[in-house]
């Protein structure tokens, strides 16, 4: 999976009543909300979660992460999966974005 320089079309700023909202929980336990269009794929969610995480000082590339469902039987989500197709497999609409410890670089606090 490669990082993109522009926002995917499934993440556009257009107001759309059919948007869905999911929660992404990082390995460190921090959680963020991510609104998506129903046509979003797992790679779009991963891209947007990493973009938002970078604002919070959590830095990793898509190659250093793995997106999983949450709950009692978590499963790895393939980058081509549509979020609406795998959403029922999550607990409380939450996905886990597992970041390898060697990849995480946090910003220094002043």
Jmol script that loads the backbone (N, CA, C; Angstrom):
load data "model"
ATOM      1  N   UNK A   1       0.848  -1.163   0.000  1.00  0.00           N
ATOM      2  CA  UNK A   1       0.000   0.000   0.000  1.00  0.00           C
ATOM      3  C   UNK A   1       0.898   1.231   0.000  1.00  0.00           C
ATOM      4  N   UNK A   2       0.628   2.184  -0.846  1.00  0.00           N
ATOM      5  CA  UNK A   2       1.447   3.377  -0.914  1.00  0.00           C
ATOM      6  C   UNK A   2       0.689   4.558  -0.352  1.00  0.00           C
ATOM      7  N   UNK A   3       1.427   5.479   0.254  1.00  0.00           N
ATOM      8  CA  UNK A   3       0.800   6.697   0.776  1.00  0.00           C
ATOM      9  C   UNK A   3       0.389   7.566  -0.399  1.00  0.00           C
ATOM     10  N   UNK A   4      -0.671   8.291  -0.213  1.00  0.00           N
ATOM     11  CA  UNK A   4      -1.160   9.162  -1.290  1.00  0.00           C
ATOM     12  C   UNK A   4      -0.929  10.611  -0.902  1.00  0.00           C
ATOM     13  N   UNK A   5      -0.715  11.446  -1.905  1.00  0.00           N
ATOM     14  CA  UNK A   5      -0.480  12.852  -1.627  1.00  0.00           C
ATOM     15  C   UNK A   5      -1.778  13.648  -1.600  1.00  0.00           C
ATOM     16  N   UNK A   6      -2.864  13.075  -2.071  1.00  0.00           N
ATOM     17  CA  UNK A   6      -4.135  13.787  -2.043  1.00  0.00           C
ATOM     18  C   UNK A   6      -5.159  12.962  -1.276  1.00  0.00           C
ATOM     19  N   UNK A   7      -6.193  13.622  -0.870  1.00  0.00           N
ATOM     20  CA  UNK A   7      -7.243  12.944  -0.116  1.00  0.00           C
ATOM     21  C   UNK A   7      -8.039  12.067  -1.070  1.00  0.00           C
ATOM     22  N   UNK A   8      -8.261  10.788  -0.725  1.00  0.00           N
ATOM     23  CA  UNK A   8      -9.039   9.907  -1.602  1.00  0.00           C
ATOM     24  C   UNK A   8     -10.446  10.441  -1.817  1.00  0.00           C
ATOM     25  N   UNK A   9     -11.032  10.097  -2.955  1.00  0.00           N
ATOM     26  CA  UNK A   9     -12.376  10.580  -3.261  1.00  0.00           C
ATOM     27  C   UNK A   9     -13.393  10.119  -2.227  1.00  0.00           C
ATOM     28  N   UNK A  10     -13.141   9.002  -1.577  1.00  0.00           N
ATOM     29  CA  UNK A  10     -14.064   8.515  -0.557  1.00  0.00           C
ATOM     30  C   UNK A  10     -13.957   9.316   0.731  1.00  0.00           C
ATOM     31  N   UNK A  11     -13.044  10.274   0.788  1.00  0.00           N
ATOM     32  CA  UNK A  11     -12.855  11.100   1.975  1.00  0.00           C
ATOM     33  C   UNK A  11     -13.162  12.568   1.676  1.00  0.00           C
ATOM     34  N   UNK A  12     -13.812  12.852   0.571  1.00  0.00           N
ATOM     35  CA  UNK A  12     -14.035  14.237   0.166  1.00  0.00           C
ATOM     36  C   UNK A  12     -14.819  15.005   1.219  1.00  0.00           C
ATOM     37  N   UNK A  13     -14.697  16.318   1.166  1.00  0.00           N
ATOM     38  CA  UNK A  13     -15.355  17.187   2.139  1.00  0.00           C
ATOM     39  C   UNK A  13     -16.827  17.412   1.850  1.00  0.00           C
ATOM     40  N   UNK A  14     -17.332  16.824   0.813  1.00  0.00           N
ATOM     41  CA  UNK A  14     -18.723  16.994   0.451  1.00  0.00           C
ATOM     42  C   UNK A  14     -19.629  16.515   1.578  1.00  0.00           C
ATOM     43  N   UNK A  15     -20.641  17.319   1.914  1.00  0.00           N
ATOM     44  CA  UNK A  15     -21.611  16.893   2.918  1.00  0.00           C
ATOM     45  C   UNK A  15     -22.462  15.797   2.310  1.00  0.00           C
ATOM     46  N   UNK A  16     -22.554  14.673   2.995  1.00  0.00           N
ATOM     47  CA  UNK A  16     -23.289  13.545   2.471  1.00  0.00           C
ATOM     48  C   UNK A  16     -23.979  12.843   3.624  1.00  0.00           C
ATOM     49  N   UNK A  17     -25.295  12.741   3.554  1.00  0.00           N
ATOM     50  CA  UNK A  17     -26.070  12.129   4.625  1.00  0.00           C
ATOM     51  C   UNK A  17     -25.790  10.639   4.752  1.00  0.00           C
ATOM     52  N   UNK A  18     -25.201  10.039   3.733  1.00  0.00           N
ATOM     53  CA  UNK A  18     -24.958   8.601   3.791  1.00  0.00           C
ATOM     54  C   UNK A  18     -23.602   8.262   4.403  1.00  0.00           C
ATOM     55  N   UNK A  19     -22.897   9.243   4.929  1.00  0.00           N
ATOM     56  CA  UNK A  19     -21.598   8.977   5.555  1.00  0.00           C
ATOM     57  C   UNK A  19     -21.750   8.020   6.722  1.00  0.00           C
ATOM     58  N   UNK A  20     -20.718   7.261   6.952  1.00  0.00           N
ATOM     59  CA  UNK A  20     -20.656   6.410   8.129  1.00  0.00           C
ATOM     60  C   UNK A  20     -19.506   6.904   8.993  1.00  0.00           C
ATOM     61  N   UNK A  21     -19.558   6.635  10.257  1.00  0.00           N
ATOM     62  CA  UNK A  21     -18.474   7.023  11.161  1.00  0.00           C
ATOM     63  C   UNK A  21     -17.953   5.777  11.846  1.00  0.00           C
ATOM     64  N   UNK A  22     -16.645   5.646  11.862  1.00  0.00           N
ATOM     65  CA  UNK A  22     -16.019   4.539  12.559  1.00  0.00           C
ATOM     66  C   UNK A  22     -14.993   5.102  13.537  1.00  0.00           C
ATOM     67  N   UNK A  23     -14.608   4.289  14.479  1.00  0.00           N
ATOM     68  CA  UNK A  23     -13.552   4.643  15.420  1.00  0.00           C
ATOM     69  C   UNK A  23     -12.342   3.809  15.086  1.00  0.00           C
ATOM     70  N   UNK A  24     -11.176   4.441  15.126  1.00  0.00           N
ATOM     71  CA  UNK A  24      -9.925   3.723  14.934  1.00  0.00           C
ATOM     72  C   UNK A  24      -9.150   3.830  16.235  1.00  0.00           C
ATOM     73  N   UNK A  25      -8.770   2.678  16.758  1.00  0.00           N
ATOM     74  CA  UNK A  25      -7.977   2.639  17.984  1.00  0.00           C
ATOM     75  C   UNK A  25      -6.565   2.235  17.629  1.00  0.00           C
ATOM     76  N   UNK A  26      -5.601   3.019  18.114  1.00  0.00           N
ATOM     77  CA  UNK A  26      -4.201   2.730  17.852  1.00  0.00           C
ATOM     78  C   UNK A  26      -3.652   1.784  18.903  1.00  0.00           C
ATOM     79  N   UNK A  27      -2.504   1.221  18.621  1.00  0.00           N
ATOM     80  CA  UNK A  27      -1.866   0.280  19.523  1.00  0.00           C
ATOM     81  C   UNK A  27      -1.681   0.870  20.914  1.00  0.00           C
ATOM     82  N   UNK A  28      -1.444   2.183  20.988  1.00  0.00           N
ATOM     83  CA  UNK A  28      -1.235   2.822  22.286  1.00  0.00           C
ATOM     84  C   UNK A  28      -2.547   3.083  23.033  1.00  0.00           C
ATOM     85  N   UNK A  29      -3.682   2.705  22.451  1.00  0.00           N
ATOM     86  CA  UNK A  29      -4.978   2.880  23.100  1.00  0.00           C
ATOM     87  C   UNK A  29      -5.718   4.144  22.703  1.00  0.00           C
ATOM     88  N   UNK A  30      -5.031   5.089  22.084  1.00  0.00           N
ATOM     89  CA  UNK A  30      -5.690   6.331  21.652  1.00  0.00           C
ATOM     90  C   UNK A  30      -6.690   6.017  20.551  1.00  0.00           C
ATOM     91  N   UNK A  31      -7.816   6.703  20.598  1.00  0.00           N
ATOM     92  CA  UNK A  31      -8.900   6.462  19.636  1.00  0.00           C
ATOM     93  C   UNK A  31      -9.240   7.758  18.913  1.00  0.00           C
ATOM     94  N   UNK A  32      -9.559   7.633  17.609  1.00  0.00           N
ATOM     95  CA  UNK A  32     -10.007   8.782  16.836  1.00  0.00           C
ATOM     96  C   UNK A  32     -11.244   8.379  16.029  1.00  0.00           C
ATOM     97  N   UNK A  33     -12.098   9.344  15.780  1.00  0.00           N
ATOM     98  CA  UNK A  33     -13.275   9.124  14.931  1.00  0.00           C
ATOM     99  C   UNK A  33     -12.913   9.481  13.499  1.00  0.00           C
ATOM    100  N   UNK A  34     -13.400   8.675  12.566  1.00  0.00           N
ATOM    101  CA  UNK A  34     -13.124   8.915  11.150  1.00  0.00           C
ATOM    102  C   UNK A  34     -14.422   8.759  10.367  1.00  0.00           C
ATOM    103  N   UNK A  35     -14.935   9.867   9.795  1.00  0.00           N
ATOM    104  CA  UNK A  35     -16.128   9.761   8.933  1.00  0.00           C
ATOM    105  C   UNK A  35     -15.718   9.299   7.538  1.00  0.00           C
ATOM    106  N   UNK A  36     -16.541   8.467   6.947  1.00  0.00           N
ATOM    107  CA  UNK A  36     -16.250   7.907   5.626  1.00  0.00           C
ATOM    108  C   UNK A  36     -17.507   7.861   4.774  1.00  0.00           C
ATOM    109  N   UNK A  37     -17.316   7.850   3.476  1.00  0.00           N
ATOM    110  CA  UNK A  37     -18.419   7.559   2.577  1.00  0.00           C
ATOM    111  C   UNK A  37     -18.586   6.046   2.525  1.00  0.00           C
ATOM    112  N   UNK A  38     -19.767   5.558   2.241  1.00  0.00           N
ATOM    113  CA  UNK A  38     -19.983   4.112   2.182  1.00  0.00           C
ATOM    114  C   UNK A  38     -19.112   3.401   1.144  1.00  0.00           C
ATOM    115  N   UNK A  39     -18.606   4.132   0.183  1.00  0.00           N
ATOM    116  CA  UNK A  39     -17.767   3.538  -0.856  1.00  0.00           C
ATOM    117  C   UNK A  39     -16.298   3.425  -0.450  1.00  0.00           C
ATOM    118  N   UNK A  40     -15.963   3.823   0.774  1.00  0.00           N
ATOM    119  CA  UNK A  40     -14.568   3.794   1.231  1.00  0.00           C
ATOM    120  C   UNK A  40     -14.076   2.360   1.387  1.00  0.00           C
ATOM    121  N   UNK A  41     -12.839   2.185   1.038  1.00  0.00           N
ATOM    122  CA  UNK A  41     -12.177   0.892   1.215  1.00  0.00           C
ATOM    123  C   UNK A  41     -11.273   0.971   2.455  1.00  0.00           C
ATOM    124  N   UNK A  42     -10.781  -0.154   2.874  1.00  0.00           N
ATOM    125  CA  UNK A  42      -9.917  -0.207   4.054  1.00  0.00           C
ATOM    126  C   UNK A  42      -8.683   0.675   3.874  1.00  0.00           C
ATOM    127  N   UNK A  43      -8.134   0.719   2.668  1.00  0.00           N
ATOM    128  CA  UNK A  43      -6.954   1.557   2.443  1.00  0.00           C
ATOM    129  C   UNK A  43      -7.283   3.036   2.634  1.00  0.00           C
ATOM    130  N   UNK A  44      -8.512   3.457   2.325  1.00  0.00           N
ATOM    131  CA  UNK A  44      -8.920   4.844   2.552  1.00  0.00           C
ATOM    132  C   UNK A  44      -8.987   5.137   4.050  1.00  0.00           C
ATOM    133  N   UNK A  45      -9.541   4.194   4.807  1.00  0.00           N
ATOM    134  CA  UNK A  45      -9.616   4.369   6.256  1.00  0.00           C
ATOM    135  C   UNK A  45      -8.216   4.424   6.855  1.00  0.00           C
ATOM    136  N   UNK A  46      -7.362   3.547   6.425  1.00  0.00           N
ATOM    137  CA  UNK A  46      -5.996   3.522   6.936  1.00  0.00           C
ATOM    138  C   UNK A  46      -5.280   4.836   6.626  1.00  0.00           C
ATOM    139  N   UNK A  47      -5.407   5.312   5.404  1.00  0.00           N
ATOM    140  CA  UNK A  47      -4.783   6.568   4.997  1.00  0.00           C
ATOM    141  C   UNK A  47      -5.281   7.722   5.867  1.00  0.00           C
ATOM    142  N   UNK A  48      -6.603   7.825   6.026  1.00  0.00           N
ATOM    143  CA  UNK A  48      -7.177   8.932   6.788  1.00  0.00           C
ATOM    144  C   UNK A  48      -6.830   8.826   8.267  1.00  0.00           C
ATOM    145  N   UNK A  49      -6.830   7.628   8.817  1.00  0.00           N
ATOM    146  CA  UNK A  49      -6.462   7.448  10.225  1.00  0.00           C
ATOM    147  C   UNK A  49      -5.012   7.856  10.461  1.00  0.00           C
ATOM    148  N   UNK A  50      -4.124   7.483   9.564  1.00  0.00           N
ATOM    149  CA  UNK A  50      -2.718   7.869   9.709  1.00  0.00           C
ATOM    150  C   UNK A  50      -2.522   9.369   9.529  1.00  0.00           C
ATOM    151  N   UNK A  51      -3.295   9.970   8.632  1.00  0.00           N
ATOM    152  CA  UNK A  51      -3.210  11.425   8.445  1.00  0.00           C
ATOM    153  C   UNK A  51      -3.636  12.148   9.716  1.00  0.00           C
ATOM    154  N   UNK A  52      -4.728  11.700  10.309  1.00  0.00           N
ATOM    155  CA  UNK A  52      -5.219  12.317  11.540  1.00  0.00           C
ATOM    156  C   UNK A  52      -4.295  12.022  12.718  1.00  0.00           C
ATOM    157  N   UNK A  53      -3.728  10.834  12.754  1.00  0.00           N
ATOM    158  CA  UNK A  53      -2.801  10.469  13.830  1.00  0.00           C
ATOM    159  C   UNK A  53      -1.547  11.338  13.794  1.00  0.00           C
ATOM    160  N   UNK A  54      -1.071  11.652  12.589  1.00  0.00           N
ATOM    161  CA  UNK A  54       0.126  12.486  12.462  1.00  0.00           C
ATOM    162  C   UNK A  54      -0.082  13.850  13.110  1.00  0.00           C
ATOM    163  N   UNK A  55      -1.299  14.369  13.045  1.00  0.00           N
ATOM    164  CA  UNK A  55      -1.605  15.644  13.704  1.00  0.00           C
ATOM    165  C   UNK A  55      -1.465  15.534  15.216  1.00  0.00           C
ATOM    166  N   UNK A  56      -1.589  14.316  15.736  1.00  0.00           N
ATOM    167  CA  UNK A  56      -1.533  14.064  17.174  1.00  0.00           C
ATOM    168  C   UNK A  56      -0.178  13.529  17.614  1.00  0.00           C
ATOM    169  N   UNK A  57       0.786  13.505  16.685  1.00  0.00           N
ATOM    170  CA  UNK A  57       2.129  13.086  17.033  1.00  0.00           C
ATOM    171  C   UNK A  57       2.402  11.604  16.883  1.00  0.00           C
ATOM    172  N   UNK A  58       1.487  10.878  16.259  1.00  0.00           N
ATOM    173  CA  UNK A  58       1.699   9.453  16.002  1.00  0.00           C
ATOM    174  C   UNK A  58       2.034   9.322  14.525  1.00  0.00           C
ATOM    175  N   UNK A  59       3.251   8.904  14.228  1.00  0.00           N
ATOM    176  CA  UNK A  59       3.706   8.861  12.838  1.00  0.00           C
ATOM    177  C   UNK A  59       4.081   7.445  12.430  1.00  0.00           C
ATOM    178  N   UNK A  60       3.493   6.979  11.366  1.00  0.00           N
ATOM    179  CA  UNK A  60       3.802   5.669  10.797  1.00  0.00           C
ATOM    180  C   UNK A  60       3.345   5.670   9.345  1.00  0.00           C
ATOM    181  N   UNK A  61       3.910   4.791   8.570  1.00  0.00           N
ATOM    182  CA  UNK A  61       3.496   4.658   7.174  1.00  0.00           C
ATOM    183  C   UNK A  61       2.511   3.504   7.060  1.00  0.00           C
ATOM    184  N   UNK A  62       1.717   3.474   5.998  1.00  0.00           N
ATOM    185  CA  UNK A  62       0.794   2.346   5.810  1.00  0.00           C
ATOM    186  C   UNK A  62       1.510   0.994   5.814  1.00  0.00           C
ATOM    187  N   UNK A  63       2.738   0.956   5.308  1.00  0.00           N
ATOM    188  CA  UNK A  63       3.485  -0.304   5.277  1.00  0.00           C
ATOM    189  C   UNK A  63       3.834  -0.810   6.675  1.00  0.00           C
ATOM    190  N   UNK A  64       3.830   0.085   7.656  1.00  0.00           N
ATOM    191  CA  UNK A  64       4.173  -0.278   9.030  1.00  0.00           C
ATOM    192  C   UNK A  64       2.943  -0.527   9.888  1.00  0.00           C
ATOM    193  N   UNK A  65       1.770  -0.638   9.262  1.00  0.00           N
ATOM    194  CA  UNK A  65       0.537  -0.805  10.032  1.00  0.00           C
ATOM    195  C   UNK A  65      -0.283  -1.971   9.507  1.00  0.00           C
ATOM    196  N   UNK A  66      -1.202  -2.408  10.368  1.00  0.00           N
ATOM    197  CA  UNK A  66      -2.122  -3.468   9.986  1.00  0.00           C
ATOM    198  C   UNK A  66      -3.493  -3.103  10.548  1.00  0.00           C
ATOM    199  N   UNK A  67      -4.502  -3.072   9.694  1.00  0.00           N
ATOM    200  CA  UNK A  67      -5.857  -2.738  10.104  1.00  0.00           C
ATOM    201  C   UNK A  67      -6.597  -4.027  10.433  1.00  0.00           C
ATOM    202  N   UNK A  68      -7.230  -4.053  11.626  1.00  0.00           N
ATOM    203  CA  UNK A  68      -7.965  -5.229  12.068  1.00  0.00           C
ATOM    204  C   UNK A  68      -9.336  -4.827  12.575  1.00  0.00           C
ATOM    205  N   UNK A  69     -10.239  -5.782  12.576  1.00  0.00           N
ATOM    206  CA  UNK A  69     -11.524  -5.558  13.236  1.00  0.00           C
ATOM    207  C   UNK A  69     -11.286  -5.660  14.734  1.00  0.00           C
ATOM    208  N   UNK A  70     -12.245  -5.205  15.518  1.00  0.00           N
ATOM    209  CA  UNK A  70     -12.136  -5.316  16.969  1.00  0.00           C
ATOM    210  C   UNK A  70     -13.136  -6.352  17.456  1.00  0.00           C
ATOM    211  N   UNK A  71     -13.085  -6.676  18.713  1.00  0.00           N
ATOM    212  CA  UNK A  71     -14.016  -7.637  19.273  1.00  0.00           C
ATOM    213  C   UNK A  71     -13.319  -8.903  19.720  1.00  0.00           C
ATOM    214  N   UNK A  72     -14.110  -9.931  19.967  1.00  0.00           N
ATOM    215  CA  UNK A  72     -13.556 -11.168  20.513  1.00  0.00           C
ATOM    216  C   UNK A  72     -12.791 -11.993  19.486  1.00  0.00           C
ATOM    217  N   UNK A  73     -13.098 -11.844  18.225  1.00  0.00           N
ATOM    218  CA  UNK A  73     -12.402 -12.572  17.156  1.00  0.00           C
ATOM    219  C   UNK A  73     -11.901 -11.612  16.093  1.00  0.00           C
ATOM    220  N   UNK A  74     -10.870 -10.799  16.405  1.00  0.00           N
ATOM    221  CA  UNK A  74     -10.400  -9.812  15.428  1.00  0.00           C
ATOM    222  C   UNK A  74      -9.824 -10.466  14.174  1.00  0.00           C
ATOM    223  N   UNK A  75     -10.048  -9.822  13.056  1.00  0.00           N
ATOM    224  CA  UNK A  75      -9.551 -10.294  11.764  1.00  0.00           C
ATOM    225  C   UNK A  75      -8.795  -9.187  11.068  1.00  0.00           C
ATOM    226  N   UNK A  76      -7.784  -9.553  10.313  1.00  0.00           N
ATOM    227  CA  UNK A  76      -7.063  -8.583   9.494  1.00  0.00           C
ATOM    228  C   UNK A  76      -7.966  -8.168   8.349  1.00  0.00           C
ATOM    229  N   UNK A  77      -7.990  -6.876   8.063  1.00  0.00           N
ATOM    230  CA  UNK A  77      -8.815  -6.335   6.984  1.00  0.00           C
ATOM    231  C   UNK A  77      -7.912  -6.074   5.788  1.00  0.00           C
ATOM    232  N   UNK A  78      -8.274  -6.604   4.638  1.00  0.00           N
ATOM    233  CA  UNK A  78      -7.506  -6.386   3.419  1.00  0.00           C
ATOM    234  C   UNK A  78      -7.739  -4.965   2.920  1.00  0.00           C
ATOM    235  N   UNK A  79      -6.720  -4.373   2.343  1.00  0.00           N
ATOM    236  CA  UNK A  79      -6.811  -2.980   1.890  1.00  0.00           C
ATOM    237  C   UNK A  79      -7.894  -2.747   0.847  1.00  0.00           C
ATOM    238  N   UNK A  80      -8.289  -3.774   0.108  1.00  0.00           N
ATOM    239  CA  UNK A  80      -9.310  -3.616  -0.924  1.00  0.00           C
ATOM    240  C   UNK A  80     -10.736  -3.815  -0.406  1.00  0.00           C
ATOM    241  N   UNK A  81     -10.887  -4.267   0.843  1.00  0.00           N
ATOM    242  CA  UNK A  81     -12.225  -4.487   1.404  1.00  0.00           C
ATOM    243  C   UNK A  81     -12.980  -3.172   1.548  1.00  0.00           C
ATOM    244  N   UNK A  82     -14.269  -3.211   1.254  1.00  0.00           N
ATOM    245  CA  UNK A  82     -15.120  -2.054   1.522  1.00  0.00           C
ATOM    246  C   UNK A  82     -15.427  -2.031   3.013  1.00  0.00           C
ATOM    247  N   UNK A  83     -15.332  -0.860   3.614  1.00  0.00           N
ATOM    248  CA  UNK A  83     -15.562  -0.724   5.052  1.00  0.00           C
ATOM    249  C   UNK A  83     -16.959  -1.207   5.428  1.00  0.00           C
ATOM    250  N   UNK A  84     -17.970  -0.876   4.630  1.00  0.00           N
ATOM    251  CA  UNK A  84     -19.337  -1.294   4.972  1.00  0.00           C
ATOM    252  C   UNK A  84     -19.485  -2.810   4.967  1.00  0.00           C
ATOM    253  N   UNK A  85     -18.645  -3.516   4.234  1.00  0.00           N
ATOM    254  CA  UNK A  85     -18.720  -4.974   4.198  1.00  0.00           C
ATOM    255  C   UNK A  85     -18.119  -5.618   5.444  1.00  0.00           C
ATOM    256  N   UNK A  86     -17.092  -4.999   6.018  1.00  0.00           N
ATOM    257  CA  UNK A  86     -16.436  -5.576   7.198  1.00  0.00           C
ATOM    258  C   UNK A  86     -16.877  -4.920   8.505  1.00  0.00           C
ATOM    259  N   UNK A  87     -17.615  -3.830   8.417  1.00  0.00           N
ATOM    260  CA  UNK A  87     -18.069  -3.121   9.615  1.00  0.00           C
ATOM    261  C   UNK A  87     -18.864  -4.023  10.563  1.00  0.00           C
ATOM    262  N   UNK A  88     -19.736  -4.907  10.063  1.00  0.00           N
ATOM    263  CA  UNK A  88     -20.478  -5.782  10.990  1.00  0.00           C
ATOM    264  C   UNK A  88     -19.577  -6.718  11.802  1.00  0.00           C
ATOM    265  N   UNK A  89     -18.329  -6.898  11.397  1.00  0.00           N
ATOM    266  CA  UNK A  89     -17.411  -7.768  12.124  1.00  0.00           C
ATOM    267  C   UNK A  89     -16.724  -7.055  13.282  1.00  0.00           C
ATOM    268  N   UNK A  90     -16.959  -5.766  13.426  1.00  0.00           N
ATOM    269  CA  UNK A  90     -16.298  -4.993  14.477  1.00  0.00           C
ATOM    270  C   UNK A  90     -17.182  -4.883  15.708  1.00  0.00           C
ATOM    271  N   UNK A  91     -16.567  -4.584  16.818  1.00  0.00           N
ATOM    272  CA  UNK A  91     -17.303  -4.285  18.049  1.00  0.00           C
ATOM    273  C   UNK A  91     -17.447  -2.772  18.126  1.00  0.00           C
ATOM    274  N   UNK A  92     -18.667  -2.281  18.193  1.00  0.00           N
ATOM    275  CA  UNK A  92     -18.952  -0.842  18.322  1.00  0.00           C
ATOM    276  C   UNK A  92     -18.335  -0.005  17.203  1.00  0.00           C
ATOM    277  N   UNK A  93     -18.346  -0.519  15.969  1.00  0.00           N
ATOM    278  CA  UNK A  93     -17.817   0.203  14.806  1.00  0.00           C
ATOM    279  C   UNK A  93     -16.364   0.633  14.996  1.00  0.00           C
ATOM    280  N   UNK A  94     -15.591  -0.179  15.688  1.00  0.00           N
ATOM    281  CA  UNK A  94     -14.205   0.172  15.982  1.00  0.00           C
ATOM    282  C   UNK A  94     -13.241  -0.754  15.247  1.00  0.00           C
ATOM    283  N   UNK A  95     -12.249  -0.135  14.613  1.00  0.00           N
ATOM    284  CA  UNK A  95     -11.157  -0.857  13.976  1.00  0.00           C
ATOM    285  C   UNK A  95      -9.893  -0.615  14.789  1.00  0.00           C
ATOM    286  N   UNK A  96      -8.985  -1.552  14.756  1.00  0.00           N
ATOM    287  CA  UNK A  96      -7.696  -1.427  15.434  1.00  0.00           C
ATOM    288  C   UNK A  96      -6.643  -1.210  14.357  1.00  0.00           C
ATOM    289  N   UNK A  97      -5.842  -0.166  14.510  1.00  0.00           N
ATOM    290  CA  UNK A  97      -4.729   0.072  13.595  1.00  0.00           C
ATOM    291  C   UNK A  97      -3.460  -0.243  14.365  1.00  0.00           C
ATOM    292  N   UNK A  98      -2.936  -1.416  14.122  1.00  0.00           N
ATOM    293  CA  UNK A  98      -1.763  -1.897  14.827  1.00  0.00           C
ATOM    294  C   UNK A  98      -0.525  -1.313  14.161  1.00  0.00           C
ATOM    295  N   UNK A  99       0.264  -0.591  14.938  1.00  0.00           N
ATOM    296  CA  UNK A  99       1.479   0.032  14.429  1.00  0.00           C
ATOM    297  C   UNK A  99       2.666  -0.673  15.055  1.00  0.00           C
ATOM    298  N   UNK A 100       3.570  -1.145  14.222  1.00  0.00           N
ATOM    299  CA  UNK A 100       4.773  -1.799  14.740  1.00  0.00           C
ATOM    300  C   UNK A 100       5.557  -0.805  15.582  1.00  0.00           C
ATOM    301  N   UNK A 101       6.002  -1.228  16.748  1.00  0.00           N
ATOM    302  CA  UNK A 101       6.681  -0.324  17.681  1.00  0.00           C
ATOM    303  C   UNK A 101       7.905   0.335  17.063  1.00  0.00           C
ATOM    304  N   UNK A 102       8.586  -0.335  16.168  1.00  0.00           N
ATOM    305  CA  UNK A 102       9.771   0.241  15.556  1.00  0.00           C
ATOM    306  C   UNK A 102       9.432   1.371  14.599  1.00  0.00           C
ATOM    307  N   UNK A 103       8.169   1.450  14.181  1.00  0.00           N
ATOM    308  CA  UNK A 103       7.781   2.459  13.197  1.00  0.00           C
ATOM    309  C   UNK A 103       7.256   3.739  13.848  1.00  0.00           C
ATOM    310  N   UNK A 104       6.851   3.682  15.101  1.00  0.00           N
ATOM    311  CA  UNK A 104       6.219   4.827  15.739  1.00  0.00           C
ATOM    312  C   UNK A 104       7.274   5.848  16.156  1.00  0.00           C
ATOM    313  N   UNK A 105       7.049   7.081  15.754  1.00  0.00           N
ATOM    314  CA  UNK A 105       7.916   8.186  16.138  1.00  0.00           C
ATOM    315  C   UNK A 105       7.003   9.280  16.659  1.00  0.00           C
ATOM    316  N   UNK A 106       7.063   9.555  17.912  1.00  0.00           N
ATOM    317  CA  UNK A 106       6.190  10.601  18.453  1.00  0.00           C
ATOM    318  C   UNK A 106       6.930  11.920  18.483  1.00  0.00           C
ATOM    319  N   UNK A 107       6.183  12.993  18.349  1.00  0.00           N
ATOM    320  CA  UNK A 107       6.761  14.329  18.399  1.00  0.00           C
ATOM    321  C   UNK A 107       7.196  14.637  19.815  1.00  0.00           C
ATOM    322  N   UNK A 108       8.285  15.366  19.951  1.00  0.00           N
ATOM    323  CA  UNK A 108       8.760  15.788  21.256  1.00  0.00           C
ATOM    324  C   UNK A 108       7.893  16.921  21.775  1.00  0.00           C
ATOM    325  N   UNK A 109       7.520  16.828  23.031  1.00  0.00           N
ATOM    326  CA  UNK A 109       6.728  17.896  23.655  1.00  0.00           C
ATOM    327  C   UNK A 109       7.665  19.028  24.021  1.00  0.00           C
ATOM    328  N   UNK A 110       7.245  20.307  23.834  1.00  0.00           N
ATOM    329  CA  UNK A 110       8.135  21.440  24.180  1.00  0.00           C
ATOM    330  C   UNK A 110       8.376  21.525  25.668  1.00  0.00           C
TER     331      UNK A 110
END
end "model"
wireframe off; spacefill off
backbone 0.3
color backbone group
